[in-house]
Amino acid sequence: MKTVIGRIVIGNPFEGERYFVRLLLNHVRGPLSFEDLRTVEGILAPTFHEAATMQGLLQRDSSLEGCLLEASLYEMPSSLRRLFATILVYCNPTNPRDLWERFEDDMSIGFKSSGYYPKN
């Protein structure tokens, strides 16, 4: 019988290690323990954040895009903007402008109709 994780709790970068555990669980195949999850090429990383860094998961914006995409499905625009700011501060995305442009509409709902948002 094969064991499969059916659902992983939501996390965002502001939650620290919880976010990195989630990120690793989505990318590491077959870990049997938390130590397995933190082991990269035979080296045991002291934290999940360092393990994610060693895996190269933080050097790509795809995980950040996934985080924002998931949040855009159920979060209010103000929460999405706070998440975007958290990503800018804690995750150092390689191309923040691309992330902004991709999720600008989701983050600015309410501003466009209120007159506070400049028109192009």
C-alpha positions in Angstrom: 0.0 0.0 0.0 1.3 3.4 -0.9 0.9 6.4 1.5 0.1 9.7 -0.1 -0.4 13.1 1.4 -3.8 14.3 0.4 -3.6 17.9 1.7 -0.9 20.1 2.9 -1.7 23.1 5.2 -1.4 26.5 3.6 1.7 28.6 4.5 3.3 31.8 3.5 6.8 33.1 3.9 5.9 35.2 6.9 5.4 31.9 8.9 9.0 31.0 8.6 9.9 27.4 9.0 6.3 26.2 8.4 6.4 27.7 4.9 9.7 26.1 4.1 8.5 22.7 5.4 5.5 23.0 3.0 7.8 24.1 0.2 10.1 21.0 0.7 7.1 18.6 1.0 6.0 19.8 -2.4 9.3 19.2 -4.0 11.2 16.4 -2.1 10.1 12.9 -3.0 9.7 10.2 -0.4 11.0 11.7 2.8 10.4 9.4 5.8 11.2 11.9 8.5 11.8 15.6 9.1 15.5 14.8 9.0 15.1 13.3 5.5 13.3 16.4 4.5 16.3 18.6 5.6 18.9 16.3 4.1 20.3 17.5 0.8 22.9 15.4 -1.1 23.8 13.7 2.2 24.2 16.9 4.2 21.7 17.5 7.0 20.7 21.2 7.0 20.1 22.7 10.4 16.8 24.4 9.3 14.1 23.8 6.7 14.9 27.3 5.3 18.5 26.2 4.7 17.4 22.9 3.2 15.1 24.8 0.7 18.0 27.1 -0.1 20.4 24.1 -0.7 17.7 22.5 -2.9 17.7 25.7 -5.0 14.0 26.2 -4.3 14.4 29.9 -3.3 16.5 30.8 -6.3 13.5 30.4 -8.5 10.5 32.6 -8.4 8.2 29.7 -9.4 7.6 28.8 -5.8 6.8 32.4 -5.0 4.4 32.6 -8.0 2.8 29.4 -6.7 2.3 30.9 -3.3 0.8 34.1 -4.7 -1.4 32.1 -7.2 -2.8 29.9 -4.4 -3.4 32.9 -2.2 -5.1 34.8 -5.0 -7.8 32.1 -5.2 -9.1 32.8 -1.7 -7.4 35.8 0.0 -8.7 39.3 0.1 -6.7 41.9 -1.9 -5.3 43.5 1.3 -4.0 40.1 2.5 -2.5 39.4 -1.0 -0.7 42.8 -0.9 0.6 42.0 2.6 1.8 38.6 1.3 3.5 40.3 -1.7 5.3 42.7 0.7 6.4 39.8 2.9 7.8 38.0 -0.2 9.7 41.2 -1.1 11.2 41.5 2.4 11.9 37.8 3.3 12.3 35.9 0.0 14.3 38.3 -2.2 12.6 37.3 -5.5 14.8 37.5 -8.6 12.2 39.5 -10.6 9.8 41.4 -8.3 8.4 43.4 -11.2 7.3 40.3 -13.0 5.6 39.0 -9.8 3.8 42.4 -9.4 2.6 42.5 -13.0 1.4 38.9 -12.9 -0.7 39.5 -9.7 -1.4 43.3 -10.0 -5.1 42.8 -10.9 -5.7 40.5 -8.0 -3.9 42.8 -5.6 -5.6 46.0 -6.8 -9.2 45.0 -6.8 -11.1 47.8 -5.0 -8.4 50.4 -5.8 -9.3 50.6 -9.5 -13.0 51.3 -8.8 -12.3 53.7 -5.9 -10.4 56.2 -7.9 -7.2 55.8 -5.9 -5.6 53.8 -8.6 -4.0 55.7 -11.5 -5.4 54.9 -15.0 -3.0 54.0 -17.8 
